[in-house]
Amino acid sequence: MYAKPDSTPMKSRIARAEDAMDAALKSLSYPSDGQGFHRNGQDFPPNGIDGQGLDGMRNDNRPVDETRPVEVAPEPASATRIPEGIETGRPSRAEAEAAVRTLLRWAGDDPTREGLLDTPARVTKAYEQLFGGYGVNAEKLLERVFEEVEGYSDIVLVRDIPFHSHCEHHMVPFMGLAHIAYYPTRGVVGLSKLARVVDTFARRLQTQETMTAQIADVIESILKPRGVAVMVEAEHLCMAMRGVQKSGVSTITSQFRGVFKDNANEQVRFLTLVRGGTK
């Protein structure tokens, strides 16, 4: 089955469309007593705009009268409530505290009771420390290199660096240890700087896999060593406190670059040293 094509001549179709338009315009609630009408703060003559009637309104191609005032809708209140921090994508402290109060109410508690009155301010202050990594440039931490190391070019390993971070999926903590090794080329970096690099990436919303790769990336990019090895082991509270609720589970991630990636013996050496050997 198919629809039969319309064989009506084009001129007849146009005439029908014009008649339908006239009927639609005439059906509007314009007064017909010759007195005109008033709408949206403007007076209209009895025969349409400028006395042209419906046909004139449809066929009028004259330029718009620019002297006629144009009504502009007022800006919504939200458009003028722009805190200074919004320009950089960061809300104000007051907005952050208000968000904490909203979460407290959503959780079922009363943010106005004595024990919670100062909680929004405390949480906001704590977030500045817990997520302070966003304000630190990890590359700059590694810019100073000590070249006077008597030609030392063997492995440098810093193991058991404690850290705590927050899962970006549930904003629940995960914590553990990071182990970093590299083969220097033009010198060594201060050992504390490697720990600071770990903290910089840990103090952001993270996944363990991303954090491991970021640590390896910045060391490889700035120090340009012959090889980099990074291993991170952590327990995720999003797995222990919610969902499957399995505590004590350890997750291990690793990244090997340069000689560590190309030579399996170097991986074995790294893992042996991390686990306490001296091979």
TADA-V218970 format. One record per residue. N is the residue number from 0. RES is the residue in one letter. PHI is phi in radians with two decimals (none if undefined). D_LAST is the distance of its C-alpha to the last C-alpha in Angstrom with 1 decimal. Layout:
# TADA-V218970
n & res & phi & d_last
N & RES & PHI & D_LAST
N & RES & PHI & D_LAST
This chain:
# TADA-V218970
n & res & phi & d_last
0 & M & none & 83.2
1 & Y & -2.53 & 83.0
2 & A & -1.42 & 84.5
3 & K & -1.34 & 87.6
4 & P & -1.04 & 87.3
5 & D & -1.34 & 89.4
6 & S & -1.69 & 92.4
7 & T & -1.15 & 93.9
8 & P & -1.01 & 94.6
9 & M & -1.05 & 92.3
10 & K & -1.06 & 95.1
11 & S & -1.18 & 96.0
12 & R & -1.12 & 92.3
13 & I & -1.13 & 92.3
14 & A & -1.09 & 95.6
15 & R & -1.11 & 94.3
16 & A & -1.12 & 91.2
17 & E & -1.13 & 93.4
18 & D & -1.10 & 95.7
19 & A & -1.13 & 92.7
20 & M & -1.14 & 91.5
21 & D & -1.05 & 94.9
22 & A & -1.10 & 95.1
23 & A & -1.17 & 91.7
24 & L & -1.16 & 92.7
25 & K & -1.21 & 96.1
26 & S & -1.38 & 94.5
27 & L & -1.16 & 92.6
28 & S & -1.48 & 94.1
29 & Y & -1.47 & 96.0
30 & P & -1.11 & 99.3
31 & S & -2.07 & 102.4
32 & D & -1.69 & 105.1
33 & G & 1.32 & 105.1
34 & Q & -1.74 & 103.8
35 & G & 1.30 & 100.2
36 & F & -2.77 & 97.3
37 & H & -2.15 & 94.6
38 & R & -2.57 & 90.9
39 & N & 0.92 & 87.7
40 & G & 1.38 & 89.7
41 & Q & -2.30 & 91.6
42 & D & -1.57 & 95.2
43 & F & -2.00 & 95.9
44 & P & -1.22 & 99.4
45 & P & -1.16 & 101.3
46 & N & -1.88 & 100.7
47 & G & 1.65 & 97.0
48 & I & -1.15 & 95.1
49 & D & 1.00 & 97.6
50 & G & 1.24 & 100.4
51 & Q & -1.51 & 99.2
52 & G & 1.37 & 99.1
53 & L & -1.16 & 96.6
54 & D & -1.10 & 97.3
55 & G & -1.16 & 96.8
56 & M & -1.10 & 93.6
57 & R & -1.33 & 92.2
58 & N & -1.81 & 93.5
59 & D & -1.37 & 93.0
60 & N & -2.00 & 90.9
61 & R & -1.20 & 92.0
62 & P & -1.03 & 89.4
63 & V & -1.22 & 88.1
64 & D & -1.29 & 89.9
65 & E & -1.26 & 87.3
66 & T & -1.41 & 89.5
67 & R & -1.26 & 89.2
68 & P & -1.10 & 86.6
69 & V & -1.85 & 83.4
70 & E & -1.40 & 82.0
71 & V & -1.91 & 78.3
72 & A & -1.14 & 76.4
73 & P & -1.17 & 74.9
74 & E & -1.17 & 71.1
75 & P & -1.14 & 69.5
76 & A & -1.02 & 68.5
77 & S & -1.17 & 64.8
78 & A & -1.27 & 65.1
79 & T & -1.72 & 66.0
80 & R & -1.67 & 63.5
81 & I & -2.05 & 60.5
82 & P & -1.08 & 58.3
83 & E & -1.03 & 56.9
84 & G & -1.19 & 53.3
85 & I & -1.09 & 54.3
86 & E & -1.05 & 54.4
87 & T & -1.81 & 50.7
88 & G & 1.44 & 50.2
89 & R & -2.04 & 49.5
90 & P & -1.23 & 52.1
91 & S & -1.31 & 53.5
92 & R & -1.07 & 52.3
93 & A & -1.08 & 55.6
94 & E & -1.17 & 55.0
95 & A & -1.10 & 51.5
96 & E & -1.16 & 53.0
97 & A & -1.11 & 55.8
98 & A & -1.14 & 53.2
99 & V & -1.13 & 51.6
100 & R & -1.07 & 55.1
101 & T & -1.09 & 55.7
102 & L & -1.14 & 52.5
103 & L & -1.11 & 53.6
104 & R & -1.14 & 57.0
105 & W & -1.11 & 55.5
106 & A & -1.25 & 53.3
107 & G & 1.89 & 56.6
108 & D & -1.90 & 56.7
109 & D & -1.89 & 59.0
110 & P & -1.17 & 57.5
111 & T & -1.65 & 60.6
112 & R & -1.29 & 60.1
113 & E & -0.96 & 59.0
114 & G & -1.19 & 55.4
115 & L & -1.94 & 54.7
116 & L & -1.01 & 56.9
117 & D & -1.70 & 54.0
118 & T & -1.07 & 51.3
119 & P & -0.99 & 51.7
120 & A & -1.19 & 51.2
121 & R & -1.16 & 48.2
122 & V & -1.11 & 46.6
123 & T & -1.08 & 47.3
124 & K & -1.15 & 45.8
125 & A & -1.11 & 42.7
126 & Y & -1.08 & 42.2
127 & E & -1.07 & 42.2
128 & Q & -1.50 & 39.0
129 & L & -1.09 & 37.4
130 & F & -2.03 & 38.0
131 & G & -1.18 & 37.7
132 & G & -1.13 & 35.1
133 & Y & -1.15 & 38.0
134 & G & -1.70 & 39.2
135 & V & -2.05 & 36.0
136 & N & -1.63 & 34.9
137 & A & -1.13 & 31.1
138 & E & -1.11 & 31.3
139 & K & -1.16 & 33.0
140 & L & -1.13 & 30.2
141 & L & -1.85 & 27.9
142 & E & -1.22 & 30.6
143 & R & -1.52 & 29.8
144 & V & -2.08 & 26.9
145 & F & -1.68 & 26.0
146 & E & -1.63 & 25.9
147 & E & -1.47 & 25.9
148 & V & -2.17 & 22.2
149 & E & 0.98 & 22.4
150 & G & 1.32 & 21.2
151 & Y & -1.10 & 17.8
152 & S & -2.45 & 16.6
153 & D & -1.49 & 12.8
154 & I & -1.14 & 11.6
155 & V & -2.07 & 13.5
156 & L & -2.19 & 12.8
157 & V & -2.04 & 15.5
158 & R & -2.03 & 15.2
159 & D & 1.03 & 17.9
160 & I & -1.46 & 20.8
161 & P & -1.27 & 23.8
162 & F & -2.66 & 26.6
163 & H & -2.41 & 29.9
164 & S & -2.43 & 31.8
165 & H & -2.28 & 34.8
166 & C & -1.10 & 35.2
167 & E & -1.28 & 37.7
168 & H & -1.46 & 39.4
169 & H & -2.17 & 40.6
170 & M & 0.99 & 39.6
171 & V & -1.89 & 37.9
172 & P & -1.14 & 34.7
173 & F & -2.39 & 31.1
174 & M & -2.52 & 28.3
175 & G & 3.03 & 24.6
176 & L & -2.24 & 21.3
177 & A & -2.06 & 20.0
178 & H & -2.24 & 16.5
179 & I & -2.26 & 16.6
180 & A & -2.37 & 14.3
181 & Y & -2.68 & 15.9
182 & Y & -1.81 & 15.8
183 & P & -1.23 & 18.9
184 & T & -2.03 & 21.7
185 & R & -1.85 & 24.5
186 & G & 2.51 & 23.0
187 & V & -2.10 & 21.5
188 & V & -1.80 & 23.3
189 & G & -0.97 & 23.8
190 & L & -1.07 & 21.3
191 & S & -1.13 & 24.3
192 & K & -1.18 & 25.5
193 & L & -1.17 & 22.7
194 & A & -1.15 & 23.8
195 & R & -1.18 & 27.3
196 & V & -1.09 & 26.7
197 & V & -1.04 & 25.5
198 & D & -1.10 & 28.7
199 & T & -1.03 & 30.9
200 & F & -1.39 & 30.3
201 & A & -1.23 & 30.0
202 & R & -1.49 & 33.5
203 & R & -2.51 & 35.2
204 & L & -1.19 & 36.4
205 & Q & -2.46 & 33.4
206 & T & -1.98 & 31.8
207 & Q & -1.10 & 28.1
208 & E & -1.11 & 27.7
209 & T & -1.13 & 29.6
210 & M & -1.04 & 27.9
211 & T & -1.06 & 24.4
212 & A & -1.17 & 25.9
213 & Q & -1.13 & 27.7
214 & I & -1.08 & 24.8
215 & A & -1.13 & 23.0
216 & D & -1.07 & 26.4
217 & V & -1.23 & 27.2
218 & I & -1.16 & 24.0
219 & E & -1.14 & 24.2
220 & S & -1.24 & 27.9
221 & I & -1.58 & 28.0
222 & L & -1.44 & 24.9
223 & K & 0.85 & 24.8
224 & P & -1.35 & 21.0
225 & R & -1.27 & 19.4
226 & G & -2.95 & 17.8
227 & V & -2.37 & 17.8
228 & A & -2.30 & 16.2
229 & V & -2.31 & 18.0
230 & M & -2.30 & 18.0
231 & V & -2.21 & 20.8
232 & E & -2.21 & 21.6
233 & A & -2.67 & 25.1
234 & E & -1.88 & 28.1
235 & H & -1.82 & 31.4
236 & L & -1.24 & 34.6
237 & C & -1.16 & 36.7
238 & M & -1.66 & 35.4
239 & A & -1.57 & 35.7
240 & M & -1.63 & 39.0
241 & R & -2.44 & 40.9
242 & G & 1.05 & 41.1
243 & V & -1.24 & 39.2
244 & Q & 0.96 & 38.4
245 & K & -2.03 & 35.0
246 & S & -1.54 & 33.2
247 & G & 1.41 & 29.5
248 & V & -1.47 & 28.5
249 & S & -1.87 & 25.2
250 & T & -1.93 & 25.1
251 & I & -2.07 & 21.8
252 & T & -2.24 & 22.2
253 & S & -2.57 & 19.8
254 & Q & -2.43 & 20.5
255 & F & -2.14 & 18.6
256 & R & -2.25 & 20.2
257 & G & 1.09 & 20.0
258 & V & -1.12 & 16.9
259 & F & -1.19 & 15.3
260 & K & -1.38 & 18.5
261 & D & -1.47 & 18.9
262 & N & -2.15 & 15.6
263 & A & -1.11 & 14.2
264 & N & -1.13 & 10.9
265 & E & -1.20 & 10.6
266 & Q & -1.14 & 11.8
267 & V & -1.11 & 9.2
268 & R & -1.09 & 6.4
269 & F & -1.06 & 9.0
270 & L & -1.14 & 9.9
271 & T & -1.14 & 6.8
272 & L & -1.17 & 6.9
273 & V & -1.09 & 10.6
274 & R & -1.47 & 10.7
275 & G & 1.86 & 9.4
276 & G & -1.50 & 5.9
277 & T & -2.27 & 3.8
278 & K & -1.14 & 0.0
